[in-house]
């Protein structure tokens, strides 16, 4: 989540353990952590979800944990204090900032706090820590050290968007934010084009149109998708359509936090690699660059690009030297020199003997 530096400026260095934590009530998150202190010496790390919009979505256990935690590590300290005030909770413990720029340093410091027997409550600015938000490093380090880790479940934009999307939810995968660099993003989308599970992405409003256009190119313009904007907030919007239709809608510009749900590819490959090679030959005969055609055919029919490339090479060999048409080297494969023709052209390393 992008927040301004000012939002985190209230954080101060992590205090040494040994301060006086707020008294814990029986059955509370803080009280249950004290048992692990006696058993293993470590404090308890509690990973807590906070509302993604409506403060009323906060659980009673979250409010109790905020009131009793001796130390709260928050992605955005100002938003945390606003949430606590709305819930009528007084933060009696220390509040420190824990966001992307300081995550690595603060994780080491917070692990020292846990090691000294003090409990830590970890929260993000919205939703669950570690899910496209800071927290993974601290949780991983605490797990490796043998500290007790608890979770207070709650709101999540991922599951909320899936639930309202109307797309299959029995199997899904979360892809977070697409890569920022164009080349990496194109490669990622090409890899996901044949994914049968429903896909969930986060994306910034300023990039959503470009992302939808690129997904339409990689997945096909008719793939179903759902945009969930500002979930649980005043201007909540759920818009359904094809990738192409949603890209046209986004062209007018939009605002807010966006979760994008995209249907997985349905069914198996519609043609065999050999048939795909024949389709490549037909299109290349019309003047299209052969390597671009290979990528397009693989994408359209749910085959791996390498499968189609290998099938094209096999078709060339079986056709004989008089019928072979040129095909460029696969840029995703290393090239080697044919040992039987040292001065000849490079041959893909994995192509095998003719």
C-alpha positions as CSV (number, residue, x, y, z in Angstrom):
1,X,0.0,0.0,0.0
2,X,1.3,3.4,-0.9
3,X,1.2,5.9,1.9
4,X,3.2,9.1,2.5
5,X,6.3,9.2,4.5
6,X,4.6,11.6,6.9
7,X,2.2,8.8,7.8
8,X,5.0,6.9,9.3
9,X,7.0,9.7,10.8
10,X,5.5,9.1,14.2
11,X,7.3,5.8,14.6
12,X,10.3,5.9,17.0
13,X,13.0,3.2,17.6
14,X,11.7,0.0,19.1
15,X,11.9,0.2,22.9
16,X,13.9,-2.3,24.9
17,X,11.7,-4.9,26.5
18,X,11.0,-4.6,30.2
19,X,8.5,-1.7,30.2
20,X,5.2,-2.2,32.0
21,X,2.7,-3.7,29.6
22,X,-1.0,-3.1,30.1
23,X,-2.7,-5.7,32.4
24,X,-4.1,-8.6,30.4
25,X,-7.6,-9.9,31.1
26,X,-8.3,-13.6,31.1
27,X,-8.7,-15.1,27.6
28,X,-7.5,-12.0,25.9
29,X,-4.8,-12.1,23.1
30,X,-2.2,-10.6,25.5
31,X,-3.1,-13.1,28.3
32,X,-2.8,-16.1,26.0
33,X,0.7,-14.9,25.0
34,X,1.9,-14.8,28.6
35,X,1.7,-18.6,28.8
36,X,4.2,-18.9,26.0
37,X,6.6,-16.5,27.7
38,X,6.8,-18.8,30.7
39,X,7.2,-21.9,28.5
40,X,9.7,-20.8,25.9
41,X,10.9,-17.4,26.9
42,X,9.6,-15.7,23.8
43,X,6.8,-13.2,23.7
44,X,3.9,-13.9,21.3
45,X,3.6,-12.3,17.9
46,X,0.0,-11.6,17.0
47,X,-0.8,-10.9,13.4
48,X,-4.1,-9.1,13.2
49,X,-6.3,-8.1,10.3
50,X,-7.9,-4.6,10.3
51,X,-10.8,-3.3,8.3
52,X,-10.3,-2.6,4.6
53,X,-13.0,0.1,4.8
54,X,-15.7,0.2,7.4
55,X,-14.4,0.4,10.9
56,X,-17.4,-1.6,12.1
57,X,-15.8,-4.7,10.4
58,X,-13.2,-4.8,13.2
59,X,-13.7,-7.7,15.5
60,X,-14.0,-7.4,19.3
61,X,-10.8,-9.4,19.6
62,X,-9.0,-6.8,17.5
63,X,-10.2,-4.0,19.7
64,X,-9.2,-5.9,22.8
65,X,-5.8,-6.7,21.4
66,X,-5.2,-3.0,20.5
67,X,-6.1,-2.0,24.0
68,X,-3.9,-4.5,25.8
69,X,-0.8,-4.9,23.5
70,X,2.4,-3.6,25.1
71,X,3.8,-2.9,21.6
72,X,2.0,-2.4,18.3
73,X,3.9,-2.4,15.1
74,X,1.7,-0.6,12.5
75,X,2.2,0.0,8.8
76,X,0.6,3.4,9.2
77,X,0.6,4.8,12.7
78,X,-1.8,7.6,11.9
79,X,-4.4,5.3,10.4
80,X,-4.1,3.0,13.4
81,X,-4.7,5.8,15.8
82,X,-7.8,6.9,13.8
83,X,-9.1,3.4,13.8
84,X,-8.5,3.0,17.6
85,X,-10.3,6.3,18.2
86,X,-13.3,5.3,16.1
87,X,-13.5,2.0,18.0
88,X,-13.3,3.8,21.3
89,X,-10.0,2.1,22.2
90,X,-7.2,3.7,24.2
91,X,-3.8,2.5,23.0
92,X,-1.9,1.9,26.3
93,X,1.1,0.3,24.7
94,X,3.9,1.7,22.5
95,X,3.1,2.2,18.8
96,X,5.9,2.1,16.3
97,X,5.9,2.3,12.5
98,X,6.5,-0.8,10.5
99,X,6.4,-0.1,6.7
100,X,8.3,-1.1,3.6
101,X,11.3,1.2,4.0
102,X,12.0,0.1,7.6
103,X,10.7,-3.5,7.5
104,X,14.1,-5.2,7.4
105,X,15.6,-3.2,10.2
106,X,12.5,-3.2,12.4
107,X,12.0,-7.0,12.0
108,X,15.4,-7.6,13.7
109,X,14.5,-5.2,16.5
110,X,11.1,-6.6,17.0
111,X,12.5,-10.1,17.1
112,X,14.8,-9.0,20.0
113,X,11.7,-7.7,21.7
114,X,10.0,-11.1,21.3
115,X,13.1,-12.8,22.5
116,X,13.1,-10.8,25.6
117,X,9.6,-12.1,26.4
118,X,7.4,-9.2,25.3
119,X,4.3,-9.6,23.1
120,X,4.1,-7.7,19.8
121,X,0.9,-6.9,17.8
122,X,1.4,-6.5,14.1
123,X,-1.1,-4.7,11.9
124,X,-1.2,-3.2,8.4
125,X,-3.0,-0.2,7.2
126,X,-5.8,-2.3,5.8
127,X,-6.5,-6.0,5.7
128,X,-4.1,-8.7,6.8
129,X,-0.3,-8.1,7.3
130,X,2.0,-9.9,4.9
131,X,-0.6,-10.0,2.1
132,X,0.9,-7.4,-0.2
133,X,1.8,-5.5,3.0
134,X,4.8,-5.6,5.4
135,X,5.1,-8.4,7.8
136,X,6.5,-11.4,6.0
137,X,10.1,-10.9,7.3
138,X,9.0,-10.6,10.9
139,X,6.7,-13.6,10.8
140,X,9.3,-15.7,9.0
141,X,12.0,-14.7,11.5
142,X,9.7,-15.4,14.5
143,X,8.8,-18.8,13.1
144,X,12.5,-19.7,12.5
145,X,13.3,-18.6,16.1
146,X,10.5,-20.8,17.5
147,X,8.4,-17.9,18.9
148,X,4.7,-18.4,19.2
149,X,2.7,-16.7,16.4
150,X,-1.1,-16.1,16.6
151,X,-3.5,-14.7,14.1
152,X,-6.6,-12.6,14.6
153,X,-8.5,-13.1,11.3
154,X,-10.6,-10.5,9.7
155,X,-11.3,-8.5,6.6
156,X,-9.3,-9.2,3.4
157,X,-9.7,-7.6,0.0
158,X,-8.7,-10.9,-1.7
159,X,-11.5,-13.0,-0.2
160,X,-14.0,-10.2,-0.3
161,X,-13.5,-9.7,-4.0
162,X,-13.6,-13.4,-4.7
163,X,-16.9,-13.7,-2.8
164,X,-18.7,-11.0,-4.8
165,X,-17.0,-11.7,-8.2
166,X,-19.3,-14.5,-9.4
167,X,-16.3,-16.3,-10.7
168,X,-15.2,-19.8,-9.6
169,X,-13.9,-19.8,-6.0
170,X,-13.1,-23.5,-5.5
171,X,-9.5,-22.9,-6.7
172,X,-7.8,-19.5,-7.0
173,X,-4.4,-17.9,-6.8
174,X,-3.3,-14.5,-5.5
175,X,-0.8,-12.6,-7.7
176,X,-0.6,-9.4,-5.7
177,X,0.5,-6.3,-7.7
178,X,1.8,-7.1,-11.3
179,X,5.4,-6.2,-11.9
180,X,6.0,-2.5,-12.5
181,X,8.5,-3.0,-15.5
182,X,6.8,-3.6,-18.8
183,X,9.0,-6.6,-19.8
184,X,8.6,-8.4,-16.5
185,X,4.8,-7.7,-16.5
186,X,4.4,-9.1,-20.1
187,X,6.4,-12.3,-19.1
188,X,4.3,-12.7,-16.0
189,X,1.0,-12.4,-17.9
190,X,2.2,-14.8,-20.6
191,X,3.0,-17.4,-17.9
192,X,-0.5,-17.0,-16.4
193,X,-2.4,-17.1,-19.6
194,X,-2.9,-20.9,-19.3
195,X,-3.6,-20.9,-15.5
196,X,-6.9,-22.7,-14.9
197,X,-7.5,-21.2,-11.5
198,X,-9.3,-17.8,-10.8
199,X,-6.6,-15.1,-10.5
200,X,-6.7,-12.2,-8.1
201,X,-4.6,-9.1,-8.6
202,X,-4.1,-5.8,-6.7
203,X,-3.6,-2.8,-9.0
204,X,-3.3,1.0,-8.6
205,X,-6.0,3.1,-10.2
206,X,-3.6,4.9,-12.4
207,X,-2.3,1.7,-14.0
208,X,-5.5,-0.3,-14.2
209,X,-6.3,0.5,-17.8
210,X,-2.9,-0.5,-19.1
211,X,-3.0,-3.7,-17.0
212,X,-6.4,-4.6,-18.4
213,X,-5.2,-3.9,-22.0
214,X,-2.1,-6.1,-21.4
215,X,-4.1,-8.9,-19.8
216,X,-6.5,-8.8,-22.8
217,X,-3.5,-9.2,-25.1
218,X,-2.1,-12.1,-23.1
219,X,-5.3,-13.9,-22.1
220,X,-7.6,-13.0,-25.0
221,X,-10.0,-10.0,-25.0
222,X,-13.0,-12.2,-24.1
223,X,-11.7,-13.5,-20.8
224,X,-14.2,-12.7,-18.0
225,X,-13.1,-10.4,-15.2
226,X,-14.4,-8.4,-12.3
227,X,-13.2,-5.0,-10.9
228,X,-13.8,-4.5,-7.2
229,X,-13.2,-0.9,-6.4
230,X,-13.3,0.7,-2.9
231,X,-14.7,-2.5,-1.3
232,X,-16.7,-1.8,1.9
233,X,-16.2,2.0,1.5
234,X,-18.7,4.8,0.5
235,X,-18.0,4.6,-3.2
236,X,-17.8,0.8,-3.5
237,X,-18.2,-0.5,-7.0
238,X,-18.2,-4.0,-8.5
239,X,-18.0,-4.0,-12.3
240,X,-18.2,-7.2,-14.4
241,X,-17.3,-7.8,-18.1
242,X,-14.6,-9.1,-20.4
243,X,-11.1,-7.8,-20.1
244,X,-11.7,-5.8,-23.3
245,X,-14.9,-4.3,-22.0
246,X,-13.3,-3.4,-18.6
247,X,-10.3,-1.8,-20.4
248,X,-12.7,0.4,-22.3
249,X,-14.5,1.4,-19.1
250,X,-11.2,2.2,-17.4
251,X,-10.1,4.5,-20.2
252,X,-12.2,7.3,-18.7
253,X,-10.1,7.1,-15.5
254,X,-10.9,5.9,-12.1
255,X,-9.9,6.3,-8.5
256,X,-9.6,4.3,-5.3
257,X,-8.1,0.9,-4.4
258,X,-8.8,-1.9,-6.9
259,X,-8.9,-5.6,-6.6
260,X,-9.1,-7.4,-10.0
261,X,-10.5,-10.9,-10.3
262,X,-9.9,-12.7,-13.6
263,X,-11.4,-16.1,-14.7
264,X,-8.9,-18.9,-15.2
265,X,-8.6,-20.6,-18.6
266,X,-11.3,-23.1,-19.1
267,X,-10.7,-26.6,-20.5
268,X,-7.6,-28.1,-21.8
269,X,-5.6,-27.1,-24.9
270,X,-7.9,-27.0,-27.9
271,X,-5.3,-28.2,-30.4
272,X,-2.2,-30.4,-30.2
273,X,1.3,-29.0,-30.5
274,X,1.5,-30.4,-34.0
275,X,-1.7,-28.7,-35.0
276,X,-0.3,-25.5,-33.4
277,X,2.8,-25.8,-35.6
278,X,0.6,-26.0,-38.7
279,X,-1.3,-22.9,-37.6
280,X,2.1,-21.1,-37.1
281,X,3.0,-22.1,-40.7
282,X,-0.2,-20.8,-42.1
283,X,0.0,-17.4,-40.3
284,X,3.7,-17.0,-41.1
285,X,2.9,-17.7,-44.7
286,X,0.7,-14.6,-44.6
287,X,3.8,-12.5,-43.8
288,X,3.6,-12.3,-40.0
289,X,7.0,-12.7,-38.1
290,X,7.3,-16.3,-37.1
291,X,8.5,-15.8,-33.6
292,X,5.6,-13.5,-32.9
293,X,3.2,-16.0,-34.4
294,X,4.5,-18.7,-32.2
295,X,3.9,-16.6,-29.1
296,X,0.4,-15.7,-30.3
297,X,-0.6,-19.2,-31.1
298,X,0.7,-20.5,-27.8
299,X,-1.3,-17.8,-25.9
300,X,-4.5,-18.3,-27.8
301,X,-4.6,-22.1,-27.5
302,X,-3.4,-22.4,-23.9
303,X,-0.1,-24.1,-24.9
304,X,3.4,-23.3,-23.5
305,X,5.4,-21.3,-26.0
306,X,8.2,-23.8,-25.8
307,X,5.9,-26.6,-26.8
308,X,4.8,-24.7,-29.9
309,X,8.4,-23.8,-30.8
310,X,9.6,-27.4,-30.5
311,X,6.7,-28.5,-32.6
312,X,7.6,-26.0,-35.3
313,X,11.2,-27.3,-35.3
314,X,10.0,-30.9,-35.5
315,X,7.7,-30.0,-38.5
316,X,10.6,-28.3,-40.3
317,X,12.8,-31.4,-39.9
318,X,10.1,-33.8,-41.1
319,X,9.3,-31.6,-44.1
320,X,12.8,-32.0,-45.5
321,X,15.3,-29.3,-46.5
322,X,13.4,-28.2,-49.6
323,X,10.3,-27.4,-47.6
324,X,11.8,-25.8,-44.5
325,X,11.0,-22.2,-43.9
326,X,13.1,-20.0,-41.7
327,X,12.3,-19.7,-38.0
328,X,14.3,-17.4,-35.7
329,X,15.9,-18.7,-32.5
330,X,13.8,-18.9,-29.4
331,X,14.9,-15.9,-27.3
332,X,14.0,-17.9,-24.1
333,X,16.6,-20.6,-24.9
334,X,20.4,-20.5,-25.0
335,X,21.8,-21.1,-28.5
336,X,24.8,-23.3,-29.3
337,X,26.7,-23.9,-32.5
338,X,26.0,-27.1,-34.4
339,X,29.0,-29.3,-33.8
340,X,28.6,-30.8,-37.3
341,X,28.7,-27.4,-38.9
342,X,31.0,-25.1,-36.8
343,X,30.5,-22.3,-39.2
344,X,26.8,-22.7,-39.5
345,X,23.9,-20.9,-37.7
346,X,23.2,-21.4,-34.1
347,X,20.7,-24.1,-33.1
348,X,18.5,-24.1,-30.0
349,X,20.3,-26.1,-27.3
350,X,17.3,-28.2,-26.4
351,X,16.2,-29.0,-29.9
352,X,18.2,-32.3,-30.0
353,X,19.6,-34.1,-33.0
354,X,17.8,-33.8,-36.3
